[in-house]
Amino acid sequence: MTKYNVKNLILVPPFTRTMKQLFFSLFLSICAVSAYSQTLLPGSDMPKAVFYKTDGKTFATDQIAKGKKTLIMFFDATCEHCQRVTAGMSKRVKELNGINLIMVTQDEQRSIDYFMSNYGKPLLTLKNLTVLQDKDHVFIPLFYPKLYPALYLYGPDKKLIYWSSSEKEAPKFFELIK
């Protein structure tokens, strides 16, 4: 049988433990809400990030040419919404000629190839298209997308004009590109 030294034993009343748990839960909730509420605001600068081209070379957002608008699409190859938005963009290739078009994904190369050849084949003819892999998983903490696909339109000065994670708002980007 174990002997206990009563002098060194500290008793914590049950309500104190409950209060600590309550405060800890409240703290976690506040952190989660503040993290979820983070978003890019119109007029904010394009985040500085490094991605990878399909040939494995790095590509930084600093390399995106100023002087014309930039549309960035964050997508997942298996996402039906991404597939529909990309297919819709493919039908309006001529309207995308005068902008920088950047498509970013965390997918593997074979998934990217399948996605682009099945949903974005006409986009592949554009010289202004850059398809990038987010191998280091930096897009989400820098751009704060809510859902797939996430679309971001930046002005010629690389300041955010508009962004959305709603497939239904994709046509609005074509209005803003003009």
Residue pairs with C-beta under 8 A, 6 or more apart in sequence:
38 144
39 144
40 47
40 143
40 144
40 152
40 160
40 163
41 160
42 159
42 160
42 161
42 162
43 159
43 160
44 159
44 160
45 158
45 159
45 160
46 61
46 64
46 70
46 154
46 158
46 159
46 160
47 61
47 142
47 143
48 60
48 61
48 62
48 142
49 60
49 61
49 138
49 139
49 142
49 143
50 58
50 59
50 60
50 61
50 136
50 138
51 58
51 59
51 60
51 104
51 132
51 133
51 134
51 135
51 136
51 138
51 139
52 58
52 59
52 132
52 133
52 134
52 135
53 59
53 130
53 131
53 132
53 133
54 109
54 112
54 131
54 133
59 130
59 132
64 70
64 100
64 102
64 158
65 100
66 156
66 157
66 158
67 156
68 98
68 99
68 100
68 156
69 98
69 99
69 100
69 153
69 154
69 155
69 156
69 161
69 177
70 99
70 100
70 101
70 102
70 153
70 154
70 158
71 96
71 99
71 100
71 101
71 102
71 151
71 152
71 153
71 154
71 173
71 177
72 102
72 103
72 104
72 143
72 151
72 152
72 153
72 154
73 82
73 85
73 86
73 89
73 101
73 102
73 103
73 104
73 149
73 150
73 151
73 152
74 104
74 105
74 134
74 139
74 143
74 145
74 148
74 149
74 150
74 151
74 152
75 82
75 85
75 86
75 103
75 104
75 105
75 115
75 148
75 149
76 82
76 105
76 106
76 107
76 148
76 149
77 105
77 107
77 111
77 112
77 114
77 115
78 111
79 148
79 149
81 147
81 148
81 149
81 167
82 115
82 119
82 148
82 149
83 115
83 118
83 119
84 167
85 149
85 151
85 167
85 170
86 103
86 115
86 116
86 119
86 120
86 123
86 149
87 119
87 120
88 170
88 171
89 96
89 120
89 123
89 170
90 119
90 120
90 121
90 122
90 123
91 122
92 174
93 122
93 123
93 125
93 126
95 174
95 177
95 178
96 123
96 126
96 128
96 177
97 126
97 128
98 128
98 177
99 128
99 177
100 128
100 130
101 123
101 126
101 128
101 129
101 130
102 129
102 130
102 132
103 120
103 123
103 129
103 130
103 131
103 132
104 132
104 133
104 134
104 139
105 111
105 112
105 115
105 131
105 132
105 133
105 134
106 133
106 134
106 135
106 137
106 139
107 115
107 133
109 133
112 131
112 133
116 123
116 124
116 131
117 124
123 129
139 145
143 150
143 152
143 163
145 165
146 165
147 165
147 166
148 165
149 165
149 167
149 170
150 163
150 164
150 165
151 163
151 164
151 165
151 169
151 170
151 173
152 160
152 162
152 163
153 160
153 161
153 162
153 163
153 173
153 176
153 177
154 160
154 161
155 161
161 176
162 172
162 173
162 176
164 170
164 172
164 173
